[in-house]
Amino acid sequence: IMSVGVLDHFNIRTRKLDETVRFYEEVLELTKGDRPNFSFPGAWMYSEGKPVVHLVDISQTSEQQKPDSGVVHHVAFASRGFAGMKARLSSKGLPFDVREVPGVDVWQIFVTDPNGVLIELNYETAREKP
């Protein structure tokens, strides 16, 4: 049986490596972890033991920083702790949008990382407190 499988990670090429690492650590509570010894600088950000965000530092290259996520509109995470995340984003002064998915028991939070990548956080309503 063939299957594409599930999303493994997404990659961001950035001129703001330190700021981006801080965002994923302090806002989304990902952890900077082990990364292969590539010939270029970067960081891997882990969630639940899996490196889900790969960052590549392009600040020492002539590559232009893209202003957003290009043709990819957003990246989504199945998340927990809806109320806590809203409080964290508010306390950090980060703008975010909260939506309820029509006909589905899911709440969403949308927040943008330092590179303009739109992050969607999905919360199963039955498992959350508003």
Residue, then its C-alpha position, 0 to 999 in steps of 0.5 A: i500500500m502506498s501512502v504519502g504519509v503525514l507532514d514531517h516538517f516545514n523549512i524556513r530560510t531566514r535572515k532572522l535566525d535568533e529572532t525566529v528561534r526565540f519566537y518558536e521557543e517562547v511563543l509556541e514552546l518548541t524546543k531547539g534541539d539536535r540538528p545534523n552537522f550541515s555545512f550551513p547554519g540553522a536550527w531545528m525546532y522540536s515538538e513532542g520529540k520531533p523536529v517539525v520546524h527546520l530553520v536555515d540561516i541565509s544571513q551570510t548569503s546573497e539569497q533574498q529573504k522572502p517576505d512571507s511563506g510564498v505560495v504556501h498560505h499557512v502551516a498548521f499544528a494540532s494543538r492543546g491549551f487554547a486559553g493558555m495560548k491566547a493568554r500567552l500571545s496577548s501577554k507578548g503583545l502579538p496580534f492573533d486571530v481566533r476563529e471557530v470552524p463552521g460545522v466542525d468542533v475546532w477552534q483556531i488561532f492564527v499568528t505570524d512568525p518573524n518571517g511572515v509565515l502564518i501559523e495555524l493552531n487547531y484545538e478540538t473544542a471538546r478537549e478545551k476550555p474557552 
